[in-house]
Amino acid sequence: MENYTMEGRTYRYYGQEAPLYPFGYGLSYTTFRYRDLVLSPPVLPVCANLSVSVVLENTGLWDSEEVVQLYLRWEQSSVPVPRWQLVAFRRVAVLAGQEAKLSFQVLAEQRAVWAQDWLLEPGTFTLFAGGQQPGQKTRAPSEVLSARFSVTGAARPLRGC
């Protein structure tokens, strides 16, 4: 094999073509609503971690579990990157009519790109939070919230942080 690119070979690199069963595909016995996605800080230094919180509400009639998924998208990068990358997930049980506030950490290393070495780059990023991938079409509705954050400073090798 001479071509090691992942373009067109995995859901992360499909471009505009959506996979038939994307990661997180499935049905639930109830409905959930996502709200209050908060990224802190909204502008961070190149080596810093990002704190994320989101509220998950069970709006249905039954107690159930939801797999909350966080995806990261690079708005610009010096090298090819996935459309979005899964950076965190958590299975959460929520009683009917109740809500849960969830907290996550997105580590600086999860923003690193491979350019002959792991490199952290400044720029604008979008973080998605929901019960499925961004833009996914399913029979069961699931909201996907998004928020942008910026990374400042000069690009530097990950091992330099």
MDAnalysis code that builds the backbone (N, CA, C; Angstrom):
import MDAnalysis as mda
import numpy as np

u = mda.Universe.empty(483, n_residues=161, atom_resindex=np.repeat(np.arange(161), 3), trajectory=True)
u.add_TopologyAttr("name", ["N", "CA", "C"] * 161)
u.add_TopologyAttr("resid", np.arange(1, 162))
u.add_TopologyAttr("resname", ["MET", "GLU", "ASN", "TYR", "THR", "MET", "GLU", "GLY", "ARG", "THR", "TYR", "ARG", "TYR", "TYR", "GLY", "GLN", "GLU", "ALA", "PRO", "LEU", "TYR", "PRO", "PHE", "GLY", "TYR", "GLY", "LEU", "SER", "TYR", "THR", "THR", "PHE", "ARG", "TYR", "ARG", "ASP", "LEU", "VAL", "LEU", "SER", "PRO", "PRO", "VAL", "LEU", "PRO", "VAL", "CYS", "ALA", "ASN", "LEU", "SER", "VAL", "SER", "VAL", "VAL", "LEU", "GLU", "ASN", "THR", "GLY", "LEU", "TRP", "ASP", "SER", "GLU", "GLU", "VAL", "VAL", "GLN", "LEU", "TYR", "LEU", "ARG", "TRP", "GLU", "GLN", "SER", "SER", "VAL", "PRO", "VAL", "PRO", "ARG", "TRP", "GLN", "LEU", "VAL", "ALA", "PHE", "ARG", "ARG", "VAL", "ALA", "VAL", "LEU", "ALA", "GLY", "GLN", "GLU", "ALA", "LYS", "LEU", "SER", "PHE", "GLN", "VAL", "LEU", "ALA", "GLU", "GLN", "ARG", "ALA", "VAL", "TRP", "ALA", "GLN", "ASP", "TRP", "LEU", "LEU", "GLU", "PRO", "GLY", "THR", "PHE", "THR", "LEU", "PHE", "ALA", "GLY", "GLY", "GLN", "GLN", "PRO", "GLY", "GLN", "LYS", "THR", "ARG", "ALA", "PRO", "SER", "GLU", "VAL", "LEU", "SER", "ALA", "ARG", "PHE", "SER", "VAL", "THR", "GLY", "ALA", "ALA", "ARG", "PRO", "LEU", "ARG", "GLY", "CYS"])
u.atoms.positions = np.array([
    [0.852, -1.172, 0.000],
    [0.000, 0.000, 0.000],
    [0.894, 1.230, 0.000],
    [0.641, 2.128, -0.929],
    [1.460, 3.320, -1.039],
    [0.755, 4.584, -0.591],
    [-0.578, 4.573, -0.609],
    [-1.354, 5.750, -0.249],
    [-1.946, 5.549, 1.140],
    [-1.400, 6.246, 2.123],
    [-1.857, 6.070, 3.505],
    [-2.879, 7.108, 3.938],
    [-3.322, 7.951, 3.045],
    [-4.319, 8.955, 3.393],
    [-5.626, 8.273, 3.816],
    [-6.334, 8.892, 4.736],
    [-7.612, 8.335, 5.211],
    [-8.796, 8.950, 4.472],
    [-8.543, 9.855, 3.532],
    [-9.595, 10.513, 2.775],
    [-10.483, 9.472, 2.075],
    [-11.790, 9.533, 2.354],
    [-12.740, 8.619, 1.737],
    [-12.760, 7.222, 2.333],
    [-11.969, 6.970, 3.396],
    [-11.875, 5.621, 3.958],
    [-12.473, 5.503, 5.357],
    [-12.793, 6.603, 5.979],
    [-13.365, 6.581, 7.319],
    [-14.324, 7.749, 7.452],
    [-15.316, 7.632, 8.327],
    [-16.356, 8.657, 8.437],
    [-15.788, 10.050, 8.708],
    [-14.636, 10.121, 9.341],
    [-14.053, 11.419, 9.668],
    [-13.572, 12.168, 8.433],
    [-13.356, 11.476, 7.320],
    [-12.777, 12.098, 6.135],
    [-13.654, 11.939, 4.895],
    [-14.958, 11.751, 5.052],
    [-15.826, 11.512, 3.901],
    [-16.108, 12.749, 3.068],
    [-15.777, 13.927, 3.549],
    [-16.103, 15.139, 2.808],
    [-17.584, 15.413, 2.929],
    [-18.273, 15.583, 1.811],
    [-19.697, 15.914, 1.843],
    [-20.597, 14.676, 1.912],
    [-20.060, 13.508, 1.624],
    [-20.856, 12.284, 1.645],
    [-20.998, 11.774, 3.083],
    [-22.245, 11.606, 3.511],
    [-22.487, 11.148, 4.887],
    [-22.486, 9.624, 4.943],
    [-21.924, 9.045, 5.994],
    [-21.960, 7.588, 6.135],
    [-23.379, 7.113, 6.425],
    [-23.681, 5.860, 6.085],
    [-25.013, 5.314, 6.292],
    [-25.364, 5.232, 7.774],
    [-24.444, 4.741, 8.611],
    [-24.667, 4.652, 10.057],
    [-23.527, 5.349, 10.786],
    [-23.631, 6.661, 10.997],
    [-22.538, 7.380, 11.651],
    [-22.415, 7.028, 13.123],
    [-21.265, 7.382, 13.698],
    [-21.027, 7.136, 15.106],
    [-22.147, 7.773, 15.925],
    [-22.657, 7.039, 16.906],
    [-23.722, 7.555, 17.750],
    [-25.111, 7.302, 17.216],
    [-25.232, 6.628, 16.059],
    [-26.540, 6.379, 15.476],
    [-27.360, 5.451, 16.367],
    [-28.623, 5.732, 16.500],
    [-29.503, 4.870, 17.280],
    [-30.740, 5.608, 17.717],
    [-31.609, 4.908, 18.386],
    [-32.863, 5.476, 18.855],
    [-32.903, 5.454, 20.371],
    [-33.745, 6.294, 20.943],
    [-33.909, 6.354, 22.381],
    [-35.375, 6.094, 22.711],
    [-35.636, 5.798, 23.969],
    [-37.013, 5.586, 24.406],
    [-37.678, 6.878, 24.834],
    [-36.967, 7.965, 24.768],
    [-37.504, 9.247, 25.205],
    [-36.888, 10.356, 24.370],
    [-37.146, 11.593, 24.724],
    [-36.572, 12.722, 23.992],
    [-35.724, 13.560, 24.949],
    [-34.685, 14.161, 24.393],
    [-33.776, 14.985, 25.171],
    [-33.657, 16.353, 24.526],
    [-33.347, 17.326, 25.346],
    [-33.101, 18.679, 24.860],
    [-31.771, 19.149, 25.439],
    [-30.938, 19.733, 24.582],
    [-29.657, 20.296, 24.993],
    [-29.797, 21.809, 25.061],
    [-29.148, 22.415, 26.053],
    [-29.157, 23.874, 26.144],
    [-27.958, 24.351, 26.960],
    [-27.756, 25.642, 26.914],
    [-26.737, 26.310, 27.726],
    [-25.331, 25.732, 27.525],
    [-24.900, 25.662, 26.269],
    [-23.532, 25.250, 25.969],
    [-22.604, 26.429, 26.284],
    [-21.653, 26.212, 27.197],
    [-20.735, 27.267, 27.617],
    [-19.297, 26.778, 27.440],
    [-18.486, 27.596, 26.750],
    [-17.064, 27.312, 26.563],
    [-16.272, 28.335, 27.363],
    [-15.310, 27.849, 28.136],
    [-14.557, 28.755, 28.993],
    [-13.076, 28.372, 28.999],
    [-12.220, 29.312, 28.700],
    [-12.491, 30.656, 28.223],
    [-12.773, 30.636, 26.718],
    [-13.489, 31.626, 26.201],
    [-13.783, 31.645, 24.751],
    [-12.564, 31.975, 23.891],
    [-11.549, 32.570, 24.508],
    [-10.269, 32.829, 23.838],
    [-9.192, 32.273, 24.763],
    [-8.378, 31.331, 24.244],
    [-7.392, 30.698, 25.108],
    [-6.028, 30.631, 24.442],
    [-4.957, 30.590, 25.233],
    [-3.604, 30.447, 24.691],
    [-3.435, 29.079, 24.026],
    [-2.474, 28.980, 23.143],
    [-2.288, 27.792, 22.314],
    [-2.117, 26.507, 23.131],
    [-1.545, 26.566, 24.309],
    [-1.315, 25.351, 25.102],
    [-2.396, 25.085, 26.155],
    [-3.412, 25.909, 26.224],
    [-4.422, 25.797, 27.289],
    [-5.513, 24.787, 26.942],
    [-6.161, 24.274, 27.989],
    [-7.314, 23.383, 27.847],
    [-8.595, 24.207, 27.850],
    [-9.650, 23.634, 27.291],
    [-10.948, 24.295, 27.205],
    [-11.927, 23.601, 28.143],
    [-12.633, 24.368, 28.960],
    [-13.690, 23.816, 29.811],
    [-15.024, 23.978, 29.094],
    [-15.833, 22.929, 29.141],
    [-17.123, 22.911, 28.444],
    [-18.194, 22.469, 29.420],
    [-19.335, 23.145, 29.387],
    [-20.492, 22.664, 30.143],
    [-21.724, 22.751, 29.255],
    [-22.650, 21.830, 29.485],
    [-23.900, 21.788, 28.729],
    [-24.969, 21.185, 29.632],
    [-26.202, 21.614, 29.437],
    [-27.325, 21.083, 30.206],
    [-28.101, 20.123, 29.313],
    [-28.361, 18.932, 29.838],
    [-29.135, 17.900, 29.149],
    [-30.437, 17.698, 29.918],
    [-31.556, 17.850, 29.226],
    [-32.868, 17.709, 29.862],
    [-33.637, 16.561, 29.219],
    [-34.185, 15.672, 30.043],
    [-35.039, 14.587, 29.560],
    [-36.454, 15.148, 29.462],
    [-36.910, 15.433, 28.239],
    [-38.221, 16.036, 28.015],
    [-39.300, 14.994, 27.759],
    [-38.940, 13.726, 27.821],
    [-39.890, 12.650, 27.533],
    [-40.590, 12.123, 28.767],
    [-41.275, 11.000, 28.582],
    [-42.079, 10.399, 29.642],
    [-41.363, 9.301, 30.414],
    [-40.202, 8.859, 29.941],
    [-39.503, 7.739, 30.563],
    [-38.093, 8.119, 30.997],
    [-37.653, 7.483, 32.065],
    [-36.249, 7.599, 32.467],
    [-35.423, 6.962, 31.362],
    [-34.294, 7.541, 31.046],
    [-33.494, 6.979, 29.965],
    [-32.056, 7.464, 30.066],
    [-31.232, 6.940, 29.175],
    [-29.827, 7.324, 29.082],
    [-29.577, 7.975, 27.732],
    [-28.644, 8.905, 27.724],
    [-28.228, 9.577, 26.502],
    [-26.700, 9.551, 26.458],
    [-26.146, 9.380, 25.280],
    [-24.700, 9.478, 25.102],
    [-24.416, 10.875, 24.566],
    [-23.902, 11.720, 25.440],
    [-23.567, 13.091, 25.075],
    [-22.213, 13.062, 24.373],
    [-22.150, 13.665, 23.189],
    [-20.941, 13.626, 22.371],
    [-20.448, 15.046, 22.091],
    [-19.148, 15.249, 22.192],
    [-18.523, 16.530, 21.842],
    [-17.620, 16.324, 20.634],
    [-17.782, 17.174, 19.641],
    [-16.975, 17.128, 18.429],
    [-16.277, 18.466, 18.234],
    [-15.087, 18.417, 17.674],
    [-14.287, 19.608, 17.416],
    [-14.090, 19.755, 15.917],
    [-14.228, 20.995, 15.434],
    [-13.951, 21.283, 14.021],
    [-12.932, 22.419, 13.942],
    [-11.900, 22.210, 13.158],
    [-10.911, 23.240, 12.858],
    [-11.504, 24.102, 11.750],
    [-11.513, 25.405, 11.923],
    [-12.037, 26.277, 10.867],
    [-10.985, 26.525, 9.792],
    [-9.720, 26.450, 10.166],
    [-8.619, 26.526, 9.206],
    [-7.446, 25.781, 9.826],
    [-6.685, 25.128, 8.981],
    [-5.550, 24.361, 9.473],
    [-4.495, 24.328, 8.384],
    [-3.253, 24.178, 8.781],
    [-2.164, 24.148, 7.806],
    [-2.057, 22.796, 7.105],
    [-2.726, 21.779, 7.636],
    [-2.705, 20.432, 7.060],
    [-4.135, 19.899, 6.991],
    [-4.391, 18.872, 6.165],
    [-5.746, 18.301, 6.122],
    [-6.138, 17.724, 7.484],
    [-7.374, 17.996, 7.899],
    [-7.902, 17.507, 9.168],
    [-9.299, 16.930, 8.920],
    [-9.811, 16.146, 9.862],
    [-11.169, 15.622, 9.701],
    [-12.199, 16.747, 9.651],
    [-13.389, 16.434, 9.102],
    [-14.495, 17.398, 9.134],
    [-14.767, 17.819, 10.563],
    [-14.817, 16.840, 11.449],
    [-14.921, 17.057, 12.887],
    [-14.364, 15.834, 13.567],
    [-13.960, 16.004, 14.804],
    [-13.343, 14.902, 15.538],
    [-14.015, 14.754, 16.892],
    [-14.353, 13.524, 17.252],
    [-14.907, 13.236, 18.566],
    [-13.832, 13.495, 19.609],
    [-14.121, 14.379, 20.585],
    [-13.131, 14.694, 21.610],
    [-13.585, 14.284, 23.009],
    [-14.867, 13.979, 23.178],
    [-15.354, 13.525, 24.484],
    [-16.749, 12.930, 24.312],
    [-17.077, 11.992, 25.177],
    [-18.449, 11.492, 25.238],
    [-18.688, 10.931, 26.627],
    [-19.958, 10.890, 26.999],
    [-20.326, 10.361, 28.306],
    [-21.774, 9.860, 28.249],
    [-21.994, 8.655, 28.768],
    [-23.351, 8.111, 28.892],
    [-23.928, 8.627, 30.207],
    [-25.111, 9.247, 30.110],
    [-25.720, 9.884, 31.270],
    [-27.153, 9.389, 31.426],
    [-27.496, 8.942, 32.630],
    [-28.878, 8.563, 32.949],
    [-29.590, 9.793, 33.491],
    [-30.761, 10.101, 32.912],
    [-31.542, 11.256, 33.348],
    [-32.989, 10.810, 33.539],
    [-33.542, 11.092, 34.714],
    [-34.928, 10.749, 35.000],
    [-35.868, 11.613, 34.164],
    [-37.040, 11.090, 33.862],
    [-38.035, 11.829, 33.078],
    [-38.328, 13.167, 33.745],
    [-38.310, 14.234, 32.946],
    [-38.600, 15.564, 33.454],
    [-37.457, 16.221, 34.205],
    [-36.330, 15.566, 34.327],
    [-35.183, 16.111, 35.058],
    [-34.105, 16.578, 34.077],
    [-33.093, 17.230, 34.615],
    [-31.978, 17.681, 33.791],
    [-30.667, 17.424, 34.517],
    [-29.599, 17.417, 33.741],
    [-28.257, 17.222, 34.299],
    [-27.324, 18.229, 33.641],
    [-26.500, 18.894, 34.456],
    [-25.483, 19.787, 33.918],
    [-24.176, 19.007, 33.879],
    [-23.599, 18.915, 32.694],
    [-22.399, 18.121, 32.482],
    [-21.202, 19.019, 32.218],
    [-20.058, 18.612, 32.719],
    [-18.813, 19.346, 32.493],
    [-17.799, 18.433, 31.819],
    [-17.055, 19.002, 30.885],
    [-16.028, 18.278, 30.141],
    [-14.780, 19.144, 30.068],
    [-13.650, 18.515, 29.789],
    [-12.405, 19.207, 29.485],
    [-11.967, 18.771, 28.093],
    [-11.693, 19.711, 27.224],
    [-11.089, 19.418, 25.927],
    [-9.630, 19.820, 26.060],
    [-8.754, 18.825, 26.026],
    [-7.324, 19.048, 26.239],
    [-6.676, 19.671, 25.002],
    [-5.640, 20.436, 25.235],
    [-4.905, 21.056, 24.130],
    [-4.447, 19.999, 23.126],
    [-4.012, 18.850, 23.628],
    [-3.511, 17.797, 22.718],
    [-4.584, 17.302, 21.753],
    [-5.854, 17.496, 22.078],
    [-6.930, 17.073, 21.176],
    [-7.101, 18.038, 20.002],
    [-6.467, 19.193, 20.070],
    [-6.475, 20.152, 18.966],
    [-5.231, 20.025, 18.099],
    [-4.312, 19.153, 18.470],
    [-3.046, 19.023, 17.740],
    [-3.276, 18.412, 16.358],
    [-2.490, 18.883, 15.402],
    [-2.515, 18.342, 14.039],
    [-1.147, 17.735, 13.746],
    [-1.134, 16.762, 12.832],
    [0.123, 16.113, 12.481],
    [0.741, 16.820, 11.282],
    [1.907, 17.410, 11.494],
    [2.663, 18.074, 10.430],
    [4.136, 17.702, 10.638],
    [4.466, 16.421, 10.451],
    [5.779, 15.844, 10.720],
    [6.089, 15.807, 12.215],
    [5.206, 16.342, 13.016],
    [5.263, 16.322, 14.479],
    [3.889, 16.823, 14.932],
    [3.493, 16.518, 16.160],
    [2.216, 17.022, 16.658],
    [2.365, 18.506, 16.931],
    [1.502, 19.298, 16.308],
    [1.602, 20.746, 16.334],
    [0.295, 21.358, 16.811],
    [0.400, 22.338, 17.715],
    [-0.767, 23.120, 18.139],
    [-0.751, 24.424, 17.369],
    [-1.875, 24.748, 16.740],
    [-1.961, 25.946, 15.911],
    [-3.002, 26.909, 16.470],
    [-2.768, 28.208, 16.295],
    [-3.797, 29.174, 16.657],
    [-4.905, 29.161, 15.607],
    [-6.033, 29.768, 15.931],
    [-7.120, 29.868, 14.968],
    [-8.473, 29.799, 15.644],
    [-9.481, 29.629, 14.811],
    [-10.864, 29.538, 15.276],
    [-11.316, 28.095, 15.179],
    [-12.039, 27.648, 16.192],
    [-12.544, 26.280, 16.274],
    [-14.030, 26.323, 16.602],
    [-14.746, 25.283, 16.203],
    [-16.146, 25.133, 16.590],
    [-16.263, 23.856, 17.386],
    [-16.975, 23.928, 18.506],
    [-17.237, 22.760, 19.328],
    [-18.725, 22.449, 19.232],
    [-19.053, 21.180, 18.985],
    [-20.435, 20.722, 18.891],
    [-20.746, 19.822, 20.083],
    [-21.932, 19.945, 20.645],
    [-22.372, 19.086, 21.744],
    [-23.785, 18.599, 21.438],
    [-23.995, 17.284, 21.539],
    [-25.316, 16.732, 21.278],
    [-25.314, 15.230, 21.388],
    [-26.412, 14.637, 20.985],
    [-26.574, 13.194, 21.051],
    [-26.193, 12.498, 19.760],
    [-25.586, 13.227, 18.836],
    [-25.186, 12.668, 17.550],
    [-24.137, 13.568, 16.921],
    [-23.656, 13.167, 15.748],
    [-22.696, 13.979, 15.011],
    [-23.377, 15.225, 14.462],
    [-22.627, 16.286, 14.239],
    [-23.209, 17.470, 13.612],
    [-23.738, 17.148, 12.217],
    [-24.905, 17.690, 11.887],
    [-25.466, 17.520, 10.546],
    [-26.035, 16.154, 10.251],
    [-26.102, 15.285, 11.209],
    [-26.592, 13.919, 10.998],
    [-28.110, 13.924, 10.850],
    [-28.616, 13.189, 9.900],
    [-30.054, 13.047, 9.688],
    [-30.493, 11.696, 10.233],
    [-31.373, 11.728, 11.239],
    [-31.865, 10.486, 11.819],
    [-33.366, 10.579, 12.007],
    [-33.993, 9.442, 12.284],
    [-35.429, 9.429, 12.543],
    [-35.762, 10.005, 13.910],
    [-34.862, 9.818, 14.863],
    [-35.072, 10.355, 16.206],
    [-34.407, 11.731, 16.281],
    [-35.182, 12.773, 16.601],
    [-34.576, 14.100, 16.646],
    [-33.567, 14.211, 17.788],
    [-32.504, 14.905, 17.529],
    [-31.500, 15.170, 18.552],
    [-30.824, 16.478, 18.205],
    [-30.863, 17.388, 19.123],
    [-30.252, 18.683, 18.880],
    [-28.736, 18.567, 18.971],
    [-28.068, 19.375, 18.188],
    [-26.620, 19.504, 18.305],
    [-26.346, 20.994, 18.420],
    [-25.827, 21.394, 19.566],
    [-25.486, 22.794, 19.795],
    [-24.068, 23.046, 19.317],
    [-23.765, 24.293, 19.006],
    [-22.399, 24.622, 18.611],
    [-22.005, 25.971, 19.186],
    [-20.719, 26.128, 19.405],
    [-20.151, 27.387, 19.882],
    [-18.720, 27.472, 19.380],
    [-18.280, 28.677, 19.114],
    [-16.922, 28.896, 18.627],
    [-16.006, 29.378, 19.740],
    [-14.728, 29.052, 19.580],
    [-13.705, 29.593, 20.466],
    [-12.454, 29.845, 19.644],
    [-11.585, 30.676, 20.169],
    [-10.356, 31.045, 19.462],
    [-9.137, 30.653, 20.274],
    [-8.091, 30.309, 19.557],
    [-6.804, 29.984, 20.168],
    [-5.807, 31.023, 19.668],
    [-5.091, 31.635, 20.621],
    [-4.144, 32.690, 20.270],
    [-2.706, 32.239, 20.538],
    [-1.781, 32.965, 19.942],
    [-0.361, 32.661, 20.134],
    [0.239, 32.070, 18.877],
    [1.495, 31.766, 18.953],
    [2.222, 31.187, 17.816],
    [2.056, 29.667, 17.828],
    [2.072, 29.076, 16.637],
    [2.035, 27.616, 16.543],
    [3.267, 27.050, 17.250],
    [3.082, 25.914, 17.914],
    [4.215, 25.302, 18.614],
    [4.016, 23.803, 18.693],
    [5.112, 23.052, 18.786],
    [5.004, 21.603, 18.931],
    [4.280, 21.256, 20.235],
    [3.490, 20.210, 20.204],
    [2.748, 19.777, 21.393],
    [3.698, 19.492, 22.549],
    [4.829, 18.872, 22.252],
    [5.780, 18.535, 23.314],
    [6.400, 19.781, 23.943],
    [6.218, 20.953, 23.341],
    [6.742, 22.208, 23.880],
    [5.800, 22.880, 24.869],
    [4.677, 22.275, 25.128],
    [3.707, 22.872, 26.080],
    [3.892, 22.341, 27.477],
])
